[in-house]
Amino acid sequence: MRAAYVVEPSADHPVDALRVGDLDAPPAPAGWVSVDVRAGALNMHDIWSLRGVGVPPPDGPRVLGSDAAGVAGDREVIVYPVLPTAPTGRTVTHATLLPDAGHGVLAERVVVPAAHLVPKPAGLSWAEAASLPTAWLTAYRMLFTRAALSPGQVVLVQGAGGGVATAATCLAVAAGAIVMVTSRSPAKRERALALGAAVALDSGERTPELADVVVETVGPATFAHSVRSTRAGGAVVVCGGTSGFTAHLDLPRLFAREITVHGSTMGTLDELRSLVEFVDTHHVRPVVNSVVDLADIHRQAGRMLAGAGFGKLCVSLS
């Protein structure tokens, strides 16, 4: 089977560490099933894996990828990428992604726990369906589980164009929120407005009103602005830090406005089911930047590393 994998990570040149080649198809353990992958999507987690951050060095080829949609038997499915099965309540603790456990999904055939398959909506393309399990699930949990978003509330999304940021924009708009976005790129700001954002600002620009919820994926480059832009009693929800992992905290503003800061990681299997239902019911189409053949995945990794995409960077395996 063809697969995208890493053998020797490179902190300085992660795209060069990416390999595409033929590997043996994995056997399915008891309780697991084989999925013929039709499309997958890249995430920043894949870039970190190529850099060797957060996971032990691979013992042989380690297949990359957390996002996939394909066919299991006679069913069209989306793969839930977290191991072990997360609790169905509000907490996702000690979550391990499939690739970190040696079961990456950027391959023509993968094996996953049988319970980790969610029916694919017929109205979505393979690439759109493959965009949901990581970035879109993360955004869904941030908005609806952690921040308890309600219609009419004001949402600020930092870093328009990224996978989670784009998902959060689309989901918040569909939920009836008033959405503001920021980006250094005028083109990305225009794209966000086309998705339904009410306001698009340059990074760090003062918002016309304070937000009930701030979606924070960038980290130290935007975190101070996120806190300044949050209303009294509002919430900043953090799921990552593309600009680094240490941010200055404006403590007086935090306690004077009684702002809550939530950490958020991925989502539960039930939340993925709810996300898929939400997308299907509200006719939301995940934003796909581009789709390339698996052989050209280096182009997508380069785009992700450069922050050049808007929406999901996908690969086709059909």
C-alpha positions in Angstrom: 0.0 0.0 0.0 1.1 3.6 -0.6 1.7 5.6 2.6 3.1 8.9 3.8 5.5 8.3 6.7 8.6 9.5 8.6 11.7 7.4 9.5 14.1 10.1 10.7 12.5 13.3 11.9 14.2 16.7 11.2 13.7 19.6 13.5 15.1 22.1 10.9 13.8 20.6 7.7 10.5 18.7 8.5 9.2 18.6 4.9 12.4 16.8 3.9 11.7 14.1 6.5 8.5 13.2 4.8 8.5 10.0 2.7 6.0 8.5 0.4 6.4 4.8 -0.5 5.0 1.3 -0.4 4.5 -0.4 3.0 2.9 -3.6 4.0 -0.8 -3.3 4.8 -1.3 -3.7 8.6 -3.4 -6.6 9.9 -6.5 -5.8 11.9 -6.3 -6.8 15.6 -9.4 -8.2 17.3 -12.1 -5.5 17.4 -10.5 -3.5 14.7 -11.5 -3.1 11.0 -9.7 -2.2 7.8 -10.6 1.0 6.0 -9.8 1.8 2.4 -8.9 5.5 2.6 -10.2 7.8 -0.1 -8.9 11.1 1.3 -6.9 12.4 4.1 -5.9 15.9 5.5 -2.7 17.3 7.0 -2.6 18.9 10.5 0.1 20.8 12.4 0.5 17.6 14.4 2.0 16.0 11.3 4.5 18.8 11.1 5.4 18.4 14.8 5.8 14.6 14.1 8.1 15.3 11.2 10.2 17.5 13.5 10.3 14.8 16.2 8.4 16.8 18.8 6.1 15.1 21.3 6.6 11.5 20.2 9.4 9.0 20.7 11.7 8.4 17.7 10.0 6.0 15.3 11.2 2.4 15.2 11.0 2.0 11.4 8.5 3.9 9.2 5.8 5.7 11.1 2.7 6.5 9.0 1.5 10.0 9.5 -2.0 11.4 9.6 -5.0 11.8 11.9 -7.7 12.7 9.4 -9.2 10.2 7.0 -12.4 9.2 5.3 -12.9 6.0 3.3 -14.8 2.8 2.9 -15.1 0.0 5.5 -16.9 -3.0 3.9 -19.9 -1.4 2.2 -20.0 1.7 4.4 -18.6 5.2 3.7 -17.1 6.4 6.9 -15.1 9.1 8.8 -12.4 7.9 11.1 -12.3 9.1 14.7 -8.6 9.6 15.4 -8.2 9.4 19.2 -7.0 6.3 21.2 -8.2 4.9 23.5 -11.9 5.6 23.1 -12.5 8.9 24.9 -15.1 9.2 27.6 -18.5 10.3 26.3 -18.7 13.1 28.9 -17.1 16.5 28.8 -13.5 15.5 29.4 -10.9 14.1 27.0 -7.9 13.1 29.1 -4.7 11.3 28.2 -5.8 11.2 24.5 -3.4 9.6 22.1 -3.8 10.2 18.4 -3.8 7.2 16.0 -0.4 8.1 14.4 1.3 8.4 17.8 0.2 4.9 18.5 1.6 3.6 15.2 -1.7 3.7 13.3 -1.4 6.8 11.1 -4.1 7.2 8.4 -2.3 8.8 5.5 -2.2 5.4 3.7 -4.3 3.5 1.2 -5.4 1.0 3.9 -5.5 1.5 7.6 -6.8 -0.3 10.6 -8.9 1.4 13.3 -11.1 0.3 16.2 -14.5 -0.7 14.8 -16.2 1.7 17.2 -14.2 4.6 15.8 -16.2 4.9 12.5 -18.8 7.6 11.9 -21.0 7.5 8.9 -20.0 9.9 6.2 -22.7 12.4 5.1 -23.6 11.8 1.4 -23.4 15.5 0.7 -19.7 15.8 1.5 -16.9 15.0 -0.8 -14.2 12.7 0.4 -11.8 15.6 1.1 -14.5 17.6 2.9 -15.3 14.5 5.1 -11.6 13.9 5.8 -11.3 17.5 7.1 -13.6 16.9 10.0 -12.0 14.6 12.6 -9.2 16.8 13.9 -9.4 20.6 13.1 -13.2 20.7 12.8 -13.7 18.5 15.9 -11.3 20.7 17.9 -13.2 23.8 16.8 -16.6 22.2 17.6 -15.5 21.3 21.2 -14.0 24.7 21.8 -17.2 26.5 20.8 -20.0 24.3 22.0 -18.5 22.2 24.9 -15.9 24.5 26.4 -17.5 27.9 25.7 -21.1 26.8 25.5 -21.7 29.2 22.6 -25.2 30.5 22.1 -26.8 32.2 19.1 -26.3 36.0 19.0 -23.0 35.9 21.0 -19.9 37.6 19.6 -17.0 35.3 18.7 -13.4 36.4 17.9 -11.4 34.0 15.8 -7.6 34.6 15.8 -5.5 33.7 12.8 -8.1 33.3 10.0 -7.2 30.7 7.4 -5.8 28.0 9.7 -7.7 24.7 9.8 -9.2 25.2 13.3 -9.8 28.9 12.8 -11.6 28.4 9.5 -13.7 25.6 11.1 -14.5 27.8 14.0 -15.6 30.6 11.7 -17.9 28.4 9.7 -19.4 26.6 12.8 -20.0 29.9 14.7 -21.7 31.5 11.7 -23.9 28.5 11.2 -24.8 28.6 14.9 -26.0 32.2 14.7 -23.1 33.9 16.3 -21.6 37.3 15.2 -18.0 36.4 14.1 -15.0 38.6 14.0 -11.7 37.3 12.6 -8.1 38.5 12.5 -5.3 37.9 10.0 -2.1 39.6 8.8 -3.2 38.6 5.2 -5.8 40.9 3.4 -6.7 37.9 1.2 -7.4 35.7 4.1 -9.5 38.4 5.7 -11.6 38.7 2.5 -12.0 34.9 2.4 -13.3 34.9 6.0 -15.8 37.6 5.2 -17.0 35.5 2.3 -17.6 32.6 4.8 -19.9 34.9 6.8 -17.7 36.7 9.3 -19.1 40.1 10.1 -15.7 41.8 10.7 -12.2 41.0 9.5 -9.3 42.9 11.2 -5.6 43.0 10.9 -3.8 41.1 13.6 -3.7 43.1 16.8 -6.3 45.7 15.6 -8.8 46.9 18.1 -12.1 45.1 17.8 -15.3 47.2 17.3 -16.9 45.3 20.3 -15.7 42.9 22.9 -16.2 39.2 22.3 -18.1 36.7 24.4 -15.8 33.9 23.1 -12.3 34.1 21.7 -10.9 31.1 19.7 -7.2 31.1 20.3 -4.9 28.9 18.2 -1.9 31.2 17.6 -0.5 31.6 21.1 1.9 34.3 22.2 1.6 36.4 19.1 -2.1 37.0 19.7 -2.8 36.0 23.3 -2.6 39.5 24.8 -4.9 40.8 22.1 -7.3 37.9 22.8 -7.5 38.9 26.5 -7.9 42.6 25.7 -10.7 41.7 23.3 -12.8 39.6 25.7 -15.8 41.1 27.5 -16.4 40.9 31.2 -17.4 37.3 32.0 -16.3 36.1 28.6 -14.0 33.2 27.7 -10.8 32.6 25.8 -10.5 29.0 24.6 -7.0 27.8 23.7 -6.2 24.7 21.7 -2.6 25.3 20.6 0.2 27.7 19.8 1.5 28.0 16.3 3.6 31.0 17.3 5.0 29.3 20.5 4.0 27.9 23.8 4.7 30.7 26.4 2.4 33.7 26.5 2.3 36.7 28.8 -0.7 36.9 31.0 -2.4 40.2 31.7 -3.5 39.2 35.2 -5.3 42.4 36.2 -7.5 42.3 33.1 -8.2 38.6 33.7 -9.4 39.0 37.3 -11.0 42.5 36.8 -13.1 41.3 34.0 -13.5 37.8 35.4 -12.4 36.2 32.1 -12.2 32.4 31.9 -9.4 30.7 30.0 -10.2 27.2 28.8 -7.8 24.7 27.5 -9.2 22.4 24.9 -7.9 19.3 23.1 -9.6 17.5 20.2 -13.0 16.0 21.1 -14.9 12.9 22.1 -16.4 10.3 19.8 -19.9 11.6 20.7 -18.8 15.1 19.8 -17.6 13.9 16.4 -21.0 12.4 15.8 -22.6 15.7 16.9 -20.3 17.7 14.6 -21.1 15.5 11.6 -24.8 15.9 12.4 -24.4 19.7 12.8 -22.6 20.0 9.5 -25.1 17.8 7.7 -28.2 19.6 9.2 -26.8 23.1 8.6 -25.5 22.3 5.2 -22.0 23.4 6.2 -19.2 22.5 3.7 -15.8 22.2 5.2 -13.4 24.6 3.5 -10.8 22.6 1.5 -7.8 24.7 0.3 -6.6 22.1 -2.2 -6.4 18.4 -2.9 -3.3 16.7 -4.2 -2.4 13.1 -4.9 -0.5 11.4 -2.0 2.6 11.5 -4.1 2.5 15.3 -4.0 2.0 15.5 -0.2 5.3 17.4 0.2 3.6 20.4 -1.5 0.8 20.4 1.2 3.3 20.0 4.0 5.3 23.0 2.6 2.1 25.1 2.4 1.2 24.2 6.0 4.7 25.1 7.2 4.5 28.4 5.4 1.0 29.2 6.6 0.0 29.6 3.0 -3.3 27.8 2.9 -6.8 28.8 3.8 -8.8 25.8 5.0 -7.7 22.2 4.9 -4.8 20.9 2.9 -6.0 17.5 1.7 -4.6 14.4 -0.2 -6.4 11.9 -2.4 -5.8 8.2 -2.1 -8.5 6.9 -4.4 
